[in-house]
Amino acid sequence: MLLTPKENKKVNLNKASLEELKQVKGLGAKRAQDIIDHRESNGKFKSVDELKKVSGIGAKTIEKLKEYVTVD
């Protein structure tokens, strides 16, 4: 089941497991793991826009993901 904005439940980038991140529309297993690797190496995300520091995630992807993810 992919998360959609209608569910009003955003996934926290700083707390989500690999399985939780993989459920976010627009993220697959590779990007989800890249987010976790970045978080473990660099600490918590201060904003969703910091996803641009993760390999393979650009501005267009971030705009799409903003509906589904948070850092709060």
C-alpha positions as CSV (number, residue, x, y, z in Angstrom):
1,M,0.0,0.0,0.0
2,L,1.5,3.3,-1.0
3,L,0.9,6.3,1.2
4,T,-1.2,9.1,-0.3
5,P,-1.9,12.6,0.9
6,K,-5.5,11.6,1.6
7,E,-4.3,9.6,4.5
8,N,-2.8,12.7,6.1
9,K,0.0,10.7,7.5
10,K,3.4,11.9,6.5
11,V,6.5,9.7,6.9
12,N,9.2,11.3,9.1
13,L,12.5,11.1,7.3
14,N,14.4,11.2,10.6
15,K,12.5,8.2,12.2
16,A,11.2,6.1,9.3
17,S,12.4,2.5,8.8
18,L,13.4,1.2,5.4
19,E,10.0,-0.5,5.1
20,E,8.2,2.8,5.9
21,L,10.2,4.8,3.4
22,K,9.6,2.2,0.7
23,Q,5.9,2.8,1.1
24,V,6.2,6.5,0.1
25,K,5.0,7.1,-3.4
26,G,8.0,8.0,-5.5
27,L,10.6,6.2,-3.4
28,G,11.8,2.7,-4.1
29,A,14.0,0.4,-2.1
30,K,17.2,2.0,-3.4
31,R,16.3,5.6,-2.7
32,A,14.8,4.6,0.7
33,Q,18.1,3.0,1.6
34,D,20.0,6.0,0.3
35,I,18.0,8.2,2.6
36,I,18.7,6.0,5.6
37,D,22.4,5.9,4.7
38,H,22.6,9.7,4.5
39,R,20.8,10.1,7.8
40,E,23.1,7.7,9.5
41,S,26.2,9.4,8.1
42,N,25.1,13.0,8.4
43,G,22.5,13.2,11.2
44,K,18.9,14.2,11.0
45,F,17.4,16.1,8.1
46,K,16.6,19.7,9.1
47,S,14.2,20.1,6.2
48,V,12.7,18.0,3.4
49,D,14.7,20.1,1.0
50,E,17.9,18.5,2.4
51,L,16.9,15.4,0.4
52,K,18.8,17.1,-2.5
53,K,22.0,15.9,-0.7
54,V,20.9,12.3,-1.2
55,S,22.3,10.8,-4.4
56,G,19.6,10.4,-7.1
57,I,17.1,12.8,-5.5
58,G,16.6,16.1,-7.3
59,A,14.4,19.2,-7.1
60,K,11.5,17.6,-9.0
61,T,11.5,14.5,-6.8
62,I,11.6,16.6,-3.7
63,E,8.6,18.6,-4.8
64,K,6.6,15.4,-5.3
65,L,7.7,13.9,-2.0
66,K,6.8,17.0,0.1
67,E,3.2,15.7,0.2
68,Y,4.3,12.5,1.8
69,V,7.3,13.2,4.0
70,T,8.2,15.5,6.9
71,V,11.1,16.0,9.3
72,D,8.9,16.9,12.3
